[in-house]
Amino acid sequence: MTRRPKLRSFIGTILIILIVSIYALLATTIATATLATAPWWGHLLYFLLTGLLWVIPAMLIIKWMAGPFKNKDAD
């Protein structure tokens, strides 16, 4: 059973908001606890990596939100 596109979009949007919020809090907490004495390039690498890492789960959710593609020529 597939979900309706509007419901998928709503659920996906809520999931992305939750994941990004939790991820940002977790990444900031880890940075605060571990990067206090790190050099500037350590901060740069950490925030570059963590700033891009959230994209992977967001991409998966967006792919799920799009749903299966139907081939119109198959009919």
C-alpha positions in Angstrom: 0.0 0.0 0.0 1.4 3.3 -1.0 0.7 6.5 0.8 -0.9 9.5 -0.9 1.7 12.1 -2.1 0.4 14.8 0.2 0.7 12.6 3.3 4.1 11.5 2.2 5.2 15.1 1.9 3.8 16.0 5.3 5.5 13.1 7.0 8.7 13.6 5.2 8.8 17.3 6.0 8.2 16.6 9.7 10.9 13.9 9.7 13.5 16.2 8.0 12.7 19.0 10.5 13.2 16.6 13.4 16.3 15.0 12.0 18.0 18.3 11.3 17.1 19.8 14.7 18.3 16.7 16.6 21.4 16.5 14.4 22.3 20.2 14.9 22.0 19.9 18.7 24.1 16.7 18.8 26.8 18.1 16.5 27.0 21.3 18.5 27.1 19.4 21.8 30.0 17.2 20.5 31.8 20.2 19.2 31.5 22.1 22.5 32.8 19.1 24.4 35.7 18.1 22.1 36.9 21.1 20.1 37.6 23.6 22.9 41.4 23.3 22.5 41.4 22.2 18.8 43.2 24.4 16.2 41.2 26.5 13.7 41.5 23.9 11.0 40.1 21.2 13.3 37.0 23.4 13.8 36.8 24.0 10.0 37.0 20.2 9.2 34.5 19.3 11.9 31.9 21.8 10.9 32.5 21.2 7.2 31.9 17.5 7.7 29.0 17.8 10.1 27.5 20.6 8.0 27.3 18.2 5.0 26.5 14.9 6.7 22.9 15.7 7.4 22.2 15.7 3.6 22.4 11.9 3.4 19.4 11.1 5.5 17.5 14.1 4.1 18.2 12.8 0.6 16.8 9.4 1.5 13.6 11.0 3.0 13.1 13.2 -0.1 13.5 10.2 -2.3 10.9 8.4 -0.2 8.6 11.4 -0.4 8.8 11.4 -4.2 7.4 7.8 -4.2 7.7 5.3 -6.9 7.8 6.6 -10.4 5.2 5.2 -12.7 5.9 4.5 -16.3 3.1 6.1 -18.3 4.0 4.3 -21.5 3.5 0.8 -19.9 -0.3 1.0 -20.2 
